[in-house]
Amino acid sequence: MKTPPENLQELAAAYALGALEPAEAKAFEALLAKSPEAQREVAEYREVGALLALGAGAAAPSPDLRARVIARASSQKEARLAPRIGGSGWAPWVAFAAALVAVVGLAIAWQGVTRQLSEREATIAALQDTLNQREERLAARERELNSLLDPHISLIRMGTPGTPEPVIQLFWNRQSNRMMAHAFQLKPAAGNRTYQLWFIPKNGKPIPSVTFNTEASGHALVESIEVPAGVELAAAALTDEPAGGSPQPTTTPFLVGALAEKS
């Protein structure tokens, strides 16, 4: 006599979960060898069990498989319990198999929520970094403005403003004996080169100072340049030097600005 589909589903679930008695398992295996439908049922329930064993990292069961297992569990819950082979009922095993699918689905859903939270946290952190950078730039601009408004500041220009040629403005605080340099329209030095500032005394050799390079826009801001003390200075000059700078100029200065006496 052919096994009803309802019995076949229940037996397949119990067999896949190892819940059949030895005699029942032997009888079902005889049916299994001849029934492609029973073989498919067992394979599907074993797939569900394997997914649960893998835990939250498992791939989601196929939509068709999940729908079939849950539909079977629902129909078993709603249907009246009919007599079973050997007097045993296998509906609980069908429901249990459906529960396996539900557990795996919940684990995958939780994994998705966790990933979304991580992505949002990364976005918030990136926005915070951007905000911190802007605050640092604003603080630097404020320091710059305060320096320029200091009554002890003298302005020295290197180059001709209003032309496409490079221009450097030197803001010399004579009280602290420090300078701030603003470079404009000065194209970046080559990869193995750098710009170097020099102080030219009225008597003696050029005194090396800071090295720097400009941004792609041709702009640069160099703060807290120490001016040599105890030396009568005549000018400031800029040269193109090897990376790291030089103790003495190796090229002819291409920008020069006179350092006038304080009036």
Backbone bond lengths (Angstrom), bond angles and torsions (degrees), N, CA, C in turn:
res aa  C-N    CA-C-N  psi(-1)  N-CA   C-N-CA  omega(-1)  CA-C   N-CA-C  phi
1 M - - - 1.464 - - 1.537 108.84 -
2 K 1.334 114.24 135.86 1.469 118.18 -176.39 1.523 110.63 -72.14
3 T 1.355 116.49 138.53 1.463 120.96 -179.69 1.528 109.61 -73.26
4 P 1.363 117.38 127.73 1.468 119.44 178.73 1.524 109.94 -58.86
5 P 1.367 117.52 149.08 1.465 120.39 -179.94 1.512 113.28 -55.73
6 E 1.343 117.25 -36.83 1.465 120.68 -179.17 1.523 110.51 -63.15
7 N 1.376 115.75 -46.11 1.469 119.52 177.69 1.519 111.30 -63.69
8 L 1.332 116.00 -39.15 1.463 120.41 -178.19 1.529 110.46 -61.61
9 Q 1.342 117.48 -43.00 1.460 121.18 179.78 1.525 111.00 -62.93
10 E 1.346 116.16 -43.40 1.458 119.71 -177.90 1.525 111.19 -67.91
11 L 1.336 115.82 -43.29 1.461 119.68 179.38 1.525 111.37 -64.60
12 A 1.349 116.18 -39.14 1.466 120.09 179.57 1.526 110.64 -63.53
13 A 1.342 116.74 -42.48 1.467 120.22 178.54 1.516 111.01 -62.99
14 A 1.347 117.03 -46.31 1.454 120.49 -179.02 1.524 111.58 -66.02
15 Y 1.334 116.82 -38.45 1.464 120.90 179.71 1.536 109.98 -65.59
16 A 1.349 116.49 -43.47 1.459 120.43 -179.25 1.512 111.78 -63.53
17 L 1.351 116.46 -30.51 1.458 121.18 -179.45 1.526 112.97 -91.86
18 G 1.374 116.71 0.63 1.453 120.36 178.79 1.519 113.32 72.02
19 A 1.345 117.06 31.46 1.460 120.39 -175.07 1.527 113.63 -101.23
20 L 1.334 118.88 -1.96 1.462 121.54 -179.91 1.534 110.78 -81.68
21 E 1.315 114.80 146.97 1.458 120.52 171.72 1.528 108.41 -66.44
22 P 1.331 118.15 156.10 1.472 120.02 -177.97 1.529 112.80 -52.59
23 A 1.347 117.68 -44.41 1.463 120.02 -179.03 1.519 110.88 -65.58
24 E 1.343 115.70 -40.36 1.462 119.65 179.88 1.529 110.18 -67.60
25 A 1.326 116.31 -40.07 1.460 119.81 179.76 1.522 110.81 -63.32
26 K 1.353 117.11 -40.13 1.466 120.85 179.84 1.516 110.49 -64.39
27 A 1.364 115.73 -42.92 1.456 119.48 179.77 1.523 110.36 -64.92
28 F 1.361 116.74 -40.20 1.455 119.33 -178.95 1.529 111.41 -68.92
29 E 1.337 117.11 -34.58 1.463 119.90 178.75 1.515 111.40 -64.18
30 A 1.356 116.10 -33.32 1.469 118.83 176.12 1.517 109.79 -64.03
31 L 1.358 116.27 -40.78 1.457 120.27 176.50 1.524 110.50 -67.55
32 L 1.321 116.44 -38.45 1.463 122.03 -176.93 1.523 111.55 -61.50
33 A 1.329 116.31 -36.92 1.465 120.36 -177.49 1.521 111.99 -66.27
34 K 1.350 116.92 -23.46 1.466 120.56 -174.66 1.529 112.24 -108.17
35 S 1.334 117.76 -8.11 1.458 119.24 -172.03 1.525 111.67 -118.65
36 P 1.350 118.58 106.18 1.460 120.96 174.75 1.538 111.99 -58.70
37 E 1.346 115.93 -33.13 1.461 119.42 179.28 1.527 111.22 -63.98
38 A 1.355 115.89 -43.84 1.464 120.08 179.00 1.526 110.80 -65.35
39 Q 1.321 115.90 -38.93 1.466 119.42 178.27 1.526 110.99 -62.08
40 R 1.341 116.62 -40.40 1.456 119.81 178.58 1.526 111.57 -65.45
41 E 1.352 115.87 -41.54 1.463 120.38 179.42 1.532 111.07 -60.14
42 V 1.334 116.76 -47.62 1.463 120.82 -179.11 1.531 110.39 -61.93
43 A 1.345 116.49 -43.77 1.466 120.22 -179.27 1.522 111.40 -60.37
44 E 1.357 115.69 -39.87 1.460 118.76 -178.58 1.530 111.56 -67.82
45 Y 1.340 116.79 -43.33 1.462 118.79 -179.75 1.525 111.32 -67.13
46 R 1.350 116.66 -35.05 1.468 118.62 176.90 1.526 111.02 -66.72
47 E 1.332 116.42 -34.91 1.462 119.76 177.96 1.524 110.58 -62.89
48 V 1.327 116.51 -41.96 1.461 120.91 178.37 1.525 110.51 -62.39
49 G 1.317 116.79 -45.30 1.465 120.73 178.80 1.518 111.81 -61.76
50 A 1.319 116.86 -39.24 1.469 120.23 179.69 1.520 110.83 -65.84
51 L 1.332 116.87 -38.16 1.454 120.18 178.12 1.516 111.37 -61.93
52 L 1.330 116.59 -41.30 1.460 119.53 178.46 1.525 110.77 -64.65
53 A 1.310 116.70 -40.01 1.470 120.13 -179.02 1.522 111.26 -63.50
54 L 1.332 116.88 -31.49 1.461 119.97 -179.83 1.525 112.02 -75.61
55 G 1.316 117.53 -21.82 1.466 121.30 175.89 1.510 112.37 81.31
56 A 1.363 114.18 -154.80 1.453 119.89 -170.97 1.510 112.74 -68.12
57 G 1.306 118.25 -18.20 1.452 120.15 -178.99 1.517 112.98 -83.76
58 A 1.340 117.93 -1.60 1.452 120.68 -175.93 1.510 110.63 -73.84
59 A 1.340 115.07 155.12 1.451 120.40 174.59 1.519 109.27 -73.76
60 A 1.328 116.89 153.37 1.460 120.39 -178.96 1.518 110.51 -68.23
61 P 1.377 118.33 142.48 1.455 120.62 174.38 1.509 108.86 -64.33
62 S 1.338 116.43 152.61 1.451 119.72 -178.43 1.522 109.61 -60.62
63 P 1.355 118.10 146.60 1.470 120.26 179.65 1.520 113.06 -55.96
64 D 1.344 117.30 -37.93 1.468 119.97 -179.71 1.509 111.11 -64.37
65 L 1.349 116.94 -44.84 1.461 120.83 -179.11 1.518 110.33 -64.13
66 R 1.300 117.47 -46.15 1.463 120.40 -178.51 1.523 110.82 -61.67
67 A 1.347 116.39 -43.92 1.458 120.08 -178.88 1.518 111.43 -63.74
68 R 1.357 116.75 -40.58 1.462 119.65 -178.42 1.523 111.05 -65.82
69 V 1.372 116.26 -43.17 1.471 118.62 -176.81 1.512 111.45 -67.23
70 I 1.362 116.66 -43.76 1.462 119.13 -179.20 1.522 111.11 -67.51
71 A 1.354 117.01 -37.55 1.465 119.72 178.16 1.517 111.16 -62.41
72 R 1.342 115.88 -39.72 1.467 119.06 179.13 1.520 111.33 -65.54
73 A 1.357 115.67 -41.83 1.461 118.71 179.72 1.517 110.98 -63.77
74 S 1.338 117.29 -38.97 1.460 120.77 -179.71 1.521 111.43 -67.32
75 S 1.338 116.29 -41.76 1.465 118.88 -179.49 1.522 110.70 -66.07
76 Q 1.350 116.42 -34.73 1.471 119.26 178.74 1.518 110.96 -67.98
77 K 1.333 116.67 -34.37 1.455 119.51 -178.52 1.516 110.93 -70.31
78 E 1.345 116.42 -36.07 1.452 120.26 -176.24 1.531 112.55 -83.73
79 A 1.308 117.66 -28.26 1.464 120.71 -175.74 1.524 111.13 -77.63
80 R 1.294 115.88 154.17 1.470 120.25 174.66 1.511 108.84 -72.34
81 L 1.354 115.44 144.61 1.447 119.61 -179.13 1.516 109.33 -75.51
82 A 1.347 116.22 121.82 1.474 121.22 178.80 1.514 108.40 -96.34
83 P 1.362 119.34 163.22 1.470 121.49 177.13 1.518 110.17 -57.36
84 R 1.320 116.58 138.76 1.462 122.14 -178.16 1.533 109.70 -108.68
85 I 1.337 115.35 160.30 1.460 121.61 178.32 1.508 108.25 -61.78
86 G 1.336 116.85 130.09 1.458 121.54 178.99 1.514 112.11 71.28
87 G 1.360 118.44 10.61 1.463 121.37 177.38 1.508 114.11 76.84
88 S 1.336 119.37 8.38 1.465 122.05 -178.41 1.518 109.82 -101.36
89 G 1.334 118.16 150.09 1.466 122.48 176.58 1.518 110.54 -109.60
90 W 1.345 114.72 132.77 1.474 118.59 -176.70 1.516 112.76 -109.79
91 A 1.330 117.33 4.33 1.469 118.98 -179.83 1.519 112.75 -55.34
92 P 1.364 119.18 -40.36 1.472 118.31 179.15 1.520 113.32 -57.57
93 W 1.344 115.66 -32.23 1.471 117.26 -179.44 1.517 111.32 -71.55
94 V 1.332 117.05 -34.16 1.460 120.36 176.33 1.532 109.47 -63.74
95 A 1.352 114.95 -45.74 1.460 119.12 178.56 1.532 111.10 -61.84
96 F 1.340 115.37 -38.73 1.462 119.66 179.56 1.525 110.91 -63.86
97 A 1.332 116.36 -40.80 1.464 119.78 178.24 1.516 110.87 -63.35
98 A 1.364 115.78 -39.97 1.462 118.48 177.10 1.522 110.19 -64.05
99 A 1.330 116.37 -36.89 1.461 120.18 178.47 1.520 111.52 -63.14
100 L 1.341 116.14 -34.69 1.461 119.38 176.88 1.517 110.52 -59.22
101 V 1.335 115.59 -43.96 1.460 119.58 179.29 1.520 110.22 -62.71
102 A 1.340 116.16 -42.36 1.462 120.27 -179.21 1.529 111.06 -62.71
103 V 1.352 116.53 -41.99 1.461 120.21 -179.68 1.523 110.88 -63.02
104 V 1.343 116.19 -44.76 1.458 119.88 178.86 1.530 109.93 -62.43
105 G 1.333 116.30 -41.74 1.460 119.75 178.84 1.515 112.12 -61.14
106 L 1.347 116.44 -42.78 1.467 119.90 178.30 1.527 111.40 -63.48
107 A 1.340 115.68 -40.62 1.470 119.23 -179.90 1.522 110.81 -62.85
108 I 1.329 116.46 -41.19 1.466 120.29 -179.54 1.521 110.06 -68.41
109 A 1.361 115.80 -40.25 1.463 119.23 177.98 1.529 110.78 -61.98
110 W 1.341 116.83 -42.19 1.471 120.88 178.62 1.522 110.92 -63.30
111 Q 1.318 115.20 -39.01 1.467 119.12 178.33 1.527 109.90 -62.21
112 G 1.338 117.13 -39.03 1.459 120.52 178.31 1.517 111.84 -65.48
113 V 1.341 116.92 -41.81 1.462 120.84 178.14 1.528 110.39 -62.80
114 T 1.335 116.86 -43.26 1.470 120.93 179.08 1.526 110.92 -60.91
115 R 1.337 116.32 -41.67 1.469 119.86 179.15 1.529 110.94 -64.14
116 Q 1.350 117.03 -41.38 1.454 119.95 178.61 1.529 111.60 -63.37
117 L 1.352 116.28 -40.38 1.462 119.59 177.97 1.526 111.23 -62.83
118 S 1.331 115.87 -41.20 1.467 119.87 179.16 1.524 111.08 -62.88
119 E 1.348 115.92 -41.01 1.459 119.98 179.49 1.529 110.91 -65.20
120 R 1.352 116.58 -39.53 1.459 119.22 178.60 1.523 111.26 -67.03
121 E 1.330 116.31 -39.59 1.464 119.35 178.05 1.523 110.67 -63.09
122 A 1.343 116.53 -39.21 1.464 119.86 178.43 1.525 110.43 -64.97
123 T 1.343 116.88 -39.35 1.463 120.56 178.90 1.517 110.87 -64.96
124 I 1.344 116.68 -43.34 1.463 120.53 178.84 1.528 110.56 -62.45
125 A 1.341 116.42 -41.83 1.469 120.10 179.45 1.529 110.72 -62.60
126 A 1.347 116.52 -40.12 1.467 120.06 179.39 1.524 110.66 -65.14
127 L 1.341 116.51 -40.92 1.463 119.92 177.84 1.525 110.84 -64.39
128 Q 1.327 116.84 -38.56 1.460 120.63 178.62 1.521 110.80 -64.48
129 D 1.345 116.52 -40.25 1.466 120.10 177.40 1.528 110.59 -61.84
130 T 1.348 115.69 -42.71 1.465 119.91 178.94 1.521 110.85 -62.22
131 L 1.341 115.70 -42.51 1.463 119.88 178.65 1.531 111.11 -63.03
132 N 1.337 116.70 -42.11 1.463 120.18 178.92 1.524 111.33 -62.51
133 Q 1.333 116.40 -40.06 1.460 120.27 179.36 1.529 110.73 -64.51
134 R 1.340 115.48 -40.68 1.464 118.34 179.04 1.526 110.95 -65.42
135 E 1.323 116.19 -39.92 1.461 119.38 178.47 1.524 110.65 -63.81
136 E 1.329 116.71 -38.29 1.470 119.90 178.36 1.527 110.52 -65.34
137 R 1.353 116.68 -40.33 1.465 119.62 178.76 1.532 111.05 -65.83
138 L 1.337 116.19 -40.21 1.466 119.44 178.17 1.525 111.05 -63.81
139 A 1.338 116.25 -40.59 1.461 120.06 178.38 1.525 110.47 -63.36
140 A 1.348 116.14 -40.24 1.464 119.71 178.80 1.527 110.77 -65.21
141 R 1.341 116.15 -40.75 1.466 119.31 178.21 1.532 111.01 -63.77
142 E 1.336 115.60 -38.34 1.462 119.29 178.93 1.528 110.66 -64.76
143 R 1.344 116.53 -42.40 1.465 119.03 177.78 1.528 110.77 -62.86
144 E 1.321 114.72 -40.43 1.459 119.85 -179.97 1.526 110.87 -62.52
145 L 1.339 115.61 -46.09 1.463 119.74 -179.53 1.522 111.03 -63.17
146 N 1.321 115.71 -42.70 1.468 119.15 178.69 1.523 111.59 -61.23
147 S 1.331 115.96 -37.69 1.465 119.88 178.90 1.524 111.22 -65.80
148 L 1.344 115.73 -41.02 1.457 119.55 -177.58 1.527 112.15 -68.89
149 L 1.336 116.39 -28.64 1.464 120.44 -178.49 1.523 112.83 -85.59
150 D 1.319 116.97 -4.74 1.456 120.26 -179.70 1.537 109.14 -63.68
151 P 1.328 118.55 132.10 1.480 120.87 -177.70 1.520 113.53 -66.68
152 H 1.306 117.95 -14.20 1.470 120.74 -179.34 1.538 112.29 -89.69
153 I 1.332 117.59 5.86 1.462 121.27 -175.56 1.526 110.92 -82.80
154 S 1.343 115.23 136.71 1.469 122.81 170.11 1.522 108.05 -118.33
155 L 1.331 116.99 139.11 1.462 121.91 -178.96 1.519 110.09 -102.02
156 I 1.330 115.75 127.06 1.472 122.58 175.31 1.519 107.64 -119.72
157 R 1.328 116.57 128.71 1.467 120.91 179.87 1.531 109.62 -105.41
158 M 1.331 113.71 134.00 1.470 120.66 173.67 1.527 106.17 -115.27
159 G 1.320 117.19 112.29 1.455 121.31 -174.31 1.508 109.90 106.08
160 T 1.335 115.18 179.37 1.463 120.94 -176.05 1.519 110.02 -112.79
161 P 1.344 118.44 108.95 1.466 120.55 178.45 1.528 111.05 -61.27
162 G 1.318 115.89 150.99 1.466 121.18 179.23 1.506 113.85 84.07
163 T 1.329 117.86 6.57 1.467 121.90 177.26 1.526 108.44 -118.97
164 P 1.326 118.24 163.61 1.472 120.30 177.73 1.520 113.26 -74.70
165 E 1.341 117.20 -1.45 1.457 120.65 -179.12 1.535 110.40 -78.14
166 P 1.341 117.70 158.58 1.470 120.42 178.87 1.524 112.03 -60.12
167 V 1.331 114.92 145.57 1.460 121.45 178.27 1.526 107.98 -136.47
168 I 1.347 115.37 138.14 1.459 120.67 173.42 1.526 108.07 -127.53
169 Q 1.333 114.62 129.99 1.461 120.65 174.92 1.521 108.33 -105.09
170 L 1.336 115.81 128.63 1.462 121.73 177.93 1.522 108.53 -109.32
171 F 1.321 116.19 121.46 1.459 121.52 177.28 1.537 107.29 -103.84
172 W 1.321 114.55 106.92 1.468 121.68 -173.16 1.519 109.55 -101.14
173 N 1.347 114.99 113.79 1.465 120.47 174.44 1.521 106.94 -89.83
174 R 1.327 115.08 104.41 1.458 118.98 -173.30 1.526 112.13 -72.24
175 Q 1.328 116.57 -21.51 1.463 118.72 179.60 1.525 110.61 -72.46
176 S 1.369 116.44 -46.68 1.467 120.11 178.98 1.519 111.85 -88.48
177 N 1.362 115.82 -10.02 1.465 122.99 -178.18 1.534 111.53 57.12
178 R 1.315 114.28 43.63 1.468 121.54 175.78 1.525 109.69 -129.34
179 M 1.338 114.08 157.23 1.465 120.75 -178.97 1.528 110.61 -124.20
180 M 1.329 112.85 157.94 1.461 120.59 168.36 1.523 106.79 -126.45
181 A 1.321 117.63 132.16 1.461 122.11 -176.73 1.520 110.51 -111.41
182 H 1.353 115.15 131.79 1.462 122.45 173.63 1.523 107.42 -113.87
183 A 1.330 116.57 121.67 1.463 120.43 177.57 1.524 109.30 -107.71
184 F 1.336 116.35 138.12 1.464 122.18 178.89 1.532 109.04 -131.92
185 Q 1.335 115.19 144.54 1.462 121.51 173.67 1.530 112.58 57.21
186 L 1.313 115.97 26.18 1.471 121.24 179.50 1.529 107.95 -104.63
187 K 1.313 116.60 105.77 1.458 119.90 -175.17 1.529 110.33 -63.41
188 P 1.336 118.20 147.27 1.474 120.62 -177.62 1.521 112.15 -57.13
189 A 1.316 115.09 142.77 1.466 120.16 176.35 1.529 109.37 -68.61
190 A 1.318 116.31 159.43 1.469 121.04 179.63 1.527 110.44 -61.66
191 G 1.331 115.69 165.19 1.459 121.05 -173.72 1.520 114.78 -56.73
192 N 1.319 117.01 -33.81 1.466 119.76 -178.94 1.535 112.09 -105.89
193 R 1.359 115.56 20.74 1.456 121.08 -179.20 1.523 109.87 -127.31
194 T 1.339 115.45 166.56 1.465 121.08 178.60 1.520 108.49 -151.12
195 Y 1.324 116.21 159.74 1.459 120.52 173.12 1.522 108.09 -92.35
196 Q 1.363 115.36 142.07 1.462 119.96 -179.69 1.523 109.53 -132.17
197 L 1.329 114.57 134.79 1.463 121.65 178.29 1.528 108.66 -93.05
198 W 1.330 114.98 142.32 1.463 121.54 -179.78 1.526 109.81 -129.68
199 F 1.324 115.90 145.40 1.457 121.41 170.58 1.527 107.75 -105.71
200 I 1.336 114.62 127.21 1.466 119.99 -175.87 1.535 108.87 -104.68
201 P 1.311 117.60 110.48 1.481 119.99 178.21 1.536 110.69 -75.40
202 K 1.315 115.21 161.24 1.466 118.88 177.56 1.521 110.62 -66.37
203 N 1.297 115.20 -30.05 1.457 119.73 176.66 1.527 107.85 -135.84
204 G 1.316 115.76 123.26 1.454 118.46 178.29 1.517 113.06 122.43
205 K 1.313 114.74 -178.28 1.459 121.13 -176.07 1.529 111.23 -85.24
206 P 1.357 117.11 157.86 1.466 120.73 176.32 1.525 111.03 -58.44
207 I 1.322 115.74 140.89 1.468 121.86 -179.16 1.533 108.51 -102.10
208 P 1.334 117.33 118.96 1.462 118.62 -177.41 1.529 112.26 -67.47
209 S 1.319 115.36 144.56 1.465 121.26 177.80 1.543 108.47 -130.17
210 V 1.309 116.90 -148.25 1.467 121.75 -171.28 1.524 112.34 -69.14
211 T 1.328 114.38 155.32 1.457 121.74 169.70 1.522 107.89 -112.57
212 F 1.340 116.59 151.18 1.468 120.44 -179.77 1.521 109.55 -162.12
213 N 1.297 115.40 170.75 1.454 121.63 173.03 1.520 107.55 -136.42
214 T 1.311 116.40 164.44 1.457 120.50 -177.67 1.526 110.93 -102.60
215 E 1.341 114.25 165.37 1.458 120.54 173.47 1.524 109.22 -74.95
216 A 1.325 115.89 173.16 1.465 119.68 179.55 1.522 111.41 -59.86
217 S 1.338 116.42 -27.63 1.464 121.28 179.77 1.525 112.62 -74.11
218 G 1.339 117.25 -10.39 1.455 120.98 -177.46 1.514 113.65 90.16
219 H 1.341 116.11 10.03 1.462 120.68 -177.78 1.523 110.47 -106.06
220 A 1.341 115.48 148.00 1.463 121.06 174.18 1.516 108.48 -153.63
221 L 1.324 115.30 146.65 1.464 121.98 175.32 1.519 107.47 -127.63
222 V 1.306 116.36 121.41 1.467 121.85 -179.86 1.525 107.40 -120.65
223 E 1.320 116.85 119.09 1.461 121.83 -175.84 1.529 111.20 -104.27
224 S 1.322 114.75 162.96 1.470 123.89 172.20 1.529 113.05 52.49
225 I 1.332 116.03 51.58 1.461 120.73 175.26 1.533 107.87 -84.16
226 E 1.304 116.26 120.97 1.465 120.48 -178.83 1.529 110.42 -77.34
227 V 1.311 115.94 127.85 1.465 121.25 178.48 1.529 108.72 -93.54
228 P 1.345 118.40 133.43 1.467 120.31 -179.57 1.524 111.66 -56.68
229 A 1.306 115.15 134.20 1.474 120.22 179.86 1.529 110.08 -98.81
230 G 1.322 115.68 153.57 1.459 120.45 176.93 1.508 113.59 73.47
231 V 1.326 117.87 15.32 1.468 122.16 -179.94 1.522 108.21 -128.39
232 E 1.322 117.07 134.56 1.462 120.76 176.25 1.528 108.03 -82.36
233 L 1.338 116.00 111.63 1.462 121.22 -174.58 1.517 111.40 -94.87
234 A 1.318 115.43 141.68 1.467 120.89 179.21 1.519 111.22 -103.84
235 A 1.339 117.75 -34.37 1.466 119.12 -174.48 1.523 110.27 -161.43
236 A 1.347 113.62 169.77 1.467 122.38 169.77 1.519 106.69 -121.02
237 A 1.337 116.57 145.86 1.461 120.04 -176.65 1.524 109.70 -140.38
238 L 1.335 115.11 159.70 1.468 121.69 -179.46 1.518 109.25 -128.12
239 T 1.340 115.59 132.07 1.470 121.13 176.77 1.524 110.37 -128.49
240 D 1.311 114.22 167.70 1.466 122.37 175.42 1.530 106.30 -103.46
241 E 1.354 116.09 118.38 1.458 120.38 -173.18 1.536 111.53 -125.40
242 P 1.340 116.95 167.61 1.476 119.61 173.47 1.524 109.86 -62.71
243 A 1.337 115.86 154.21 1.468 120.47 -179.88 1.516 110.28 -53.39
244 G 1.341 116.07 134.53 1.462 120.94 -177.47 1.510 113.44 96.86
245 G 1.342 117.53 -14.64 1.452 121.08 178.28 1.516 113.70 86.88
246 S 1.330 114.96 174.73 1.465 121.52 -177.65 1.527 110.08 -132.82
247 P 1.333 117.64 153.41 1.476 119.99 176.02 1.522 111.88 -73.29
248 Q 1.321 117.15 -25.83 1.458 123.32 175.83 1.530 108.27 -139.34
249 P 1.332 119.23 148.55 1.471 121.04 -178.28 1.527 112.16 -56.18
250 T 1.324 116.23 136.72 1.468 121.41 175.96 1.522 111.01 -107.69
251 T 1.347 116.95 -6.60 1.468 121.62 176.17 1.525 108.28 -133.25
252 T 1.318 115.60 164.25 1.465 120.94 179.09 1.524 109.73 -74.67
253 P 1.330 118.92 132.07 1.468 120.59 177.57 1.525 110.99 -56.51
254 F 1.321 116.57 135.75 1.464 120.18 179.02 1.531 112.22 -108.87
255 L 1.324 117.34 -6.24 1.460 122.20 172.09 1.526 108.05 -137.04
256 V 1.324 116.65 131.64 1.468 121.67 -178.81 1.521 108.63 -138.85
257 G 1.341 116.07 140.25 1.456 120.81 176.37 1.522 109.74 -136.94
258 A 1.338 116.30 134.78 1.459 121.10 -177.17 1.530 109.42 -76.70
259 L 1.320 115.84 137.31 1.473 122.23 177.27 1.518 107.28 -101.27
260 A 1.334 115.60 93.50 1.453 120.34 -174.15 1.533 109.93 -73.57
261 E 1.319 113.83 155.93 1.453 119.41 175.79 1.517 110.04 -66.34
262 K 1.317 116.95 150.38 1.454 121.08 179.28 1.532 108.75 -70.02
263 S 1.341 114.42 129.58 1.454 118.23 -177.47 1.522 111.28 -82.89
